Every structure is written in structure tokens, then in C-alpha cells.
Amino acid sequence: MDRWYALLEQVLQEVRAREPPGASDVSLMAHLLRLVDPATGRPLSDAQLLPELGIVFVAGMETSGKTMGWTLYCISQHSEVEARIAAELAGHGLLAAPGQPAPRTPAHDDLAKLGYLNRESMRLYPVAASGTARQTERDMTMGGRTIPAGTVLVVPLYPLMNSPHVWDCPAEFRPDRWLEEDAEYLSSDARKRGCVTEAGRSAPAAPADAVLAKRFIPFSDGPRDCVGRNLATMNIVTTLATLLGRFTFRLAETMGGPQGVRAKERLLSTLQIEGGMKMHAVPRVMGL
């Protein structure tokens, strides 16, 4: 940690030594340097900037990187999904082909058009699997239970987004489920009925007064959700489109197949694979 703090301070001092950022500089650091502390009317101090700088390096890199790794793994296990993604990329000129060995780089306008690339792997393998926590400010009622003020409520994301109470066949990788309108919300039918678990047992239906409107919250939800969710989504979709437009990915034999991947799952700061997810990147066009 001492080395990490020293590195952050070095980066901050290098940034401080430059000219003040101009209006055209839209980097994250430029925005931070232009911020003013509402309590003092002055720019943020080093003590205020260092944690923000640390978050830029750690939070966006770790979570986005692991999400992309899980996504490439899921796609590698489902050839029909990869074919659908390839067709989508080809339709927008983003797929390498013999007549177009170097496809164009994805642009911002492409992000909204690539609906088959995102979300399902984030549901199946949410990297912030341990969830989020909130402390109640007042007495409240939830699911028929009274929760006193000052109670810490933990929302574990992995169980929520893999629960048969709210998802059909939650253990299956099904990107098609996101083609349905408002797929991130719990349907009224799912609220009323029980669902069948992997073991074939019927899971009880949710209580009639349960608040289960939102069932997909990989970035948490509400006014204190992940501040970097839009940046992360842009980063993930753009990077995956670039990689999948040029390569197909195959799980390395040393991983031991899906069973080996399952055995190596670890929940540390994020949901990850012990030793990393090893895959082969095979060029779609040789010589690329």
C-alpha cells in the first residue's frame, strides 16, 4: 500500500506540474482539477484528489477487465451466440473478413446498436458479486418486516441475478432474454408464480407486497449507484466489439473446460478465476 500511495502521489504531482487543463481537455483528471470544494470555494486539495485518482486506476480497471473476461468465456462456450455477435458486427462494418481484414474502430454511435454484446454475462457473473450495502436513515417496512433506523442492509448481487425466483433458467447463458422489453425488471408473472430450480424443486413465489421491480443491478441502483457505470459500459462494449471483430476466442485446455472454470471461481474484491482466465485469441483473418 505504501508503494501504491507513493505512485499515486507521483502521478498527481506530474499532473500538477502541467499547464491548467483547457476547456477542450475532457479527461477525467482535467474534470477533477476543475472541481471546486463548495465548502471553501477552492480547487480540491491533494488529500481530496488522491482517493479519486486511486478509484480511476483501480475500480474501472479491475471490474471492467473481469467483466470482459467472463463475457469472452461465455461467448466461447456458445458458438451460436458468437455467430450472432459476428453477424451484428458485420452489419455495422466492425467484423474482419477476407475483403476487409482491418475493420473500422467502433464509434460512440455504435454502442447503442450492439445490443447482443452486453448484460447477460454481467447477470450470470456479476463481478461485484458480494453486493452493496446501505444503512437505513429511518424506520421502514420491507417485505412485511419492520427494519429499524440505523440497520445495515446488504444486497448480494450474485444471488439476486442468479435466483430462480426472478429469472427463468438463471444458470443458462441466454443473451436472447435481453431482447425482451424491460428485461431488467421483474415481470408481473414472475411475481405471482413460483419458479423451478435447477434441482427441479419449485421455489415459492415472491410475497405479494415484495418490492422486486428491478432485478438487474450489476452497478447497484438508486442515487448512490456506481458513478462510473456509463464509462464502464462504454469501455466494455467498445473493447469487446474491437476484440470480437478481429478474433474468435477459445478456452485454453489448461483451464479444464467449464468444470475447471467453475472449480477456480473465487470471490475476492471481485468475482474472478484463480490464476486468471486463459484463452486463445484466433485471428478471423490470418495475418491480421
N, C-alpha and C positions, 0 to 999 in steps of 0.2 A: 504493500500500500504506500510506503514511503517513496518508492521508485515511481509509482503511478502519480502521486501528488506532485512530485518533482517534475515529471513530464508535463503535466497539465500547466503548471506554473511557467515552464519554459515556453510552451505554446502560447500562453496568454501574453507573456512579455514580448514575444515576437510579433504578435498581432498589435499590441500597444505601440510598438516601435514604428509601425507603418503610418501612412497618412490616414486621417479620419475617413471612414468609408463614405463615398459619394452616394447620391440618390440612386444611381444605376446599379449599385452593389446590393444584390438581393440575397447574399449568402446569409446563413444562419448567424454567423459571428457578427456580421455587419448589423443585423437587426438587434442583436443583443447589445452591441456597443452604442446604438442609438437610443436604447431604452432609458427612461428617466425614473428614478425612485420617487413615487408620488409623495412619500413622507418628507423628502429633503429637497426635491426638485433638481437633484444632481444625477449625473450618469451613475450606473451601477458600479460598486466597488469591486476590487479583485475578489474579496470574500464572497460576494454575491455572484460574480461571473464564473468562478471556478466550478461550482457544482453544476451549473448549466452546461458548461463546456464538457464536463465529465459525462453528463447524460447524452450529449450529442454523440460522443465516441462509443459509449457502452450500450445504451438502450437500443438505439437504432441499428447497431451492427449485430449484436447478439440475437435479438428477436427476429429481425428480418432475415438474417442468414440462416437460422434454424428453420424458419418457415419455408424458405426456398428449398432447403434440403429435404424436408418432409414432402413438399409438393413434387419435386423431381422423383422421389422414391415412389410415391403413389402412382404417378403417371407411368413410371417404368413397369409397374405391375399390371397395367391395364392398357393393352395395345389399342383397344377400340377408343379409349379416351385420347391417347396420343394421336391417333388418326384424325379424330375430330378437331383437336387443337391445331394440328398441321393444316387441315383444311381451312380453319378460321384464319390462321396466319397467312396462308397463301392468298386468301381472298382480299387481304389488305396489303399484299406485296411484301410481307415480312418473312417469307419462307425461302430458304436456299433451294435452288433447283438447277439442273444442268444448264438451262439457259439464263439463270440468274444466280450464280454462285455466291454473290455477296448481296444479300437483301438489304434494303434500306434500314436505317436505325428507327425504332419506334418513336413516334412523336406524341406529345401530350394528348392530341385529339384521338389517338388510337386507343387510349386507356379504356374509355367507356365502351368501345366496340369489342373488346376482348373479354366477353362475359364468361367464357368457358375455362379461363385460366385460374380463377381465384376462388376463394372461400371454402370449397369442400375440404381441402387438406387442412385449412385453418380450423374447421369444425372438428374433423377427426383427430387432428394432432395440434391442439392449441398450445403454442409454446409457453404461454403464461398459464400453464395448466393448474398451478396451485391457486390461482384466482386473485380476487381483490377483496379488500376489507373496508368497511365503513363503520363509524361509530354513531349511534343514534343521538340526536340532539334533544329529543323529546320522547315521551311515551308514545307508542304506536301499536297498532294491531296488524298482524300479518298472518294470513292463513288461519285465522281464528285464534291466534295466540297473542297475548299481550307481551310486548317487548319494552322493558323499562328504558328510560333515557340513560345514556352512557354505556349501553351494551355494544360490544364489538361484533358485527355481523360479518362472516366470511362467506363469500360466494365462490366456491371452487368451480373453475371453468371446465375442466375436463369432464367431470360427471354431468354437468348441465348439458354440454354439447354432444355427449355420448349416451344420453339417457333414453331408454325406450318409452318413458312417459311422454316425451315430447318429439321424438324422431321416429320415423319408420325405418326399420333395419339400420340402426345407428352405426353398427360395426362395419357396414359396407361403404366403400368409396363410390359415391353416386353424384357426380357433378350435375347430372340432369335435374336433381332436386332444386337447383338454383335457377332453373328456367321458369319455375312457377312464380307467380306474382306474390310479393310479400313473403318469400320463403323464410326470411329471418324471424318472422313472427309465428307464434303458436296458433295453429288453426283451431277454429271452434270445435271441429270434430275431435281433435286430439284432446281437448279439454274434457270432453264428455265421456270418452271411452277409455278403457284400459288398452295397453299395447302388449304385444307378445315379445318376450325377451329372447335372447339367444338360446336359453335353455328350454324354450317352449312354454314357459310359465306365463300366465297373464299378469301384467303389472297393473296395480289399481289405478283407476282414473284419478286425475287431479281433483282436489276439493273444489266445490262449486265456487267458493269465494277466493280461490287462489289467484294471485296476480302473476300470470305467466305469459304476458303478452310478448315479450322479447326472449327468444331462445338462442340467438346467435350473438354473442358479445365477446369476441376474442380480444377486443380492446377495452373491455369493461363497457360501461354505459353511463349516461347522465352527464351532468355538468363537470364531473371530475373523471371523465374517461381519458384514455391515452391522448396526450396533447399532440403526439406525433403520428396519429393514425392515418391522416391523409398523406403525409410524407412517406410513411411506411408502405401504404398501398401503392402509391406511385412507384416507389423504388422496387417493390416486389414484382409488380406486373411488368414493368419495363425490363427488368433484368431477366425474368423468366421468358418473356417474349423474345428477347435477344438471344438467349441461350437455346431455347427450343426451336427458334427459327434457323439455327445453324447446326444443331446437334440433336441426336437421339441419345437417351441415357439408359444405361443398363446397370443393374445392381451387380457389384463385384461378387464373385463366387466366395471370396473370403468372408462375406457377411453371413453366409449360411441361409440365404433365402429369407422369406418373410418371417419364418420361425426364429431365425437368428437375429433379425432386426428386433423382433418383439422381446427376445431374451436380453438384448443390450439396452433396452429403454431405461433411461434414468431421469428422474426429476430432480434437477439441481436448481440453479437460478432459472433455468428454462427446461422444457421437455426436450431431451436430446438423446443421442446414441453414444454409448461409451466407446471412445476411440474414434468417433466420427462416422459419418455415412459415406462409405466408399462406393463410388460408382465410376463406370466408364463412359466417357463422352465420345460418341461416334459421329464423325462429320457426316452430314447429309449429302454433301458433295465432296468427294475426295480432293485433297489439295487446298481445301478451304483454310 
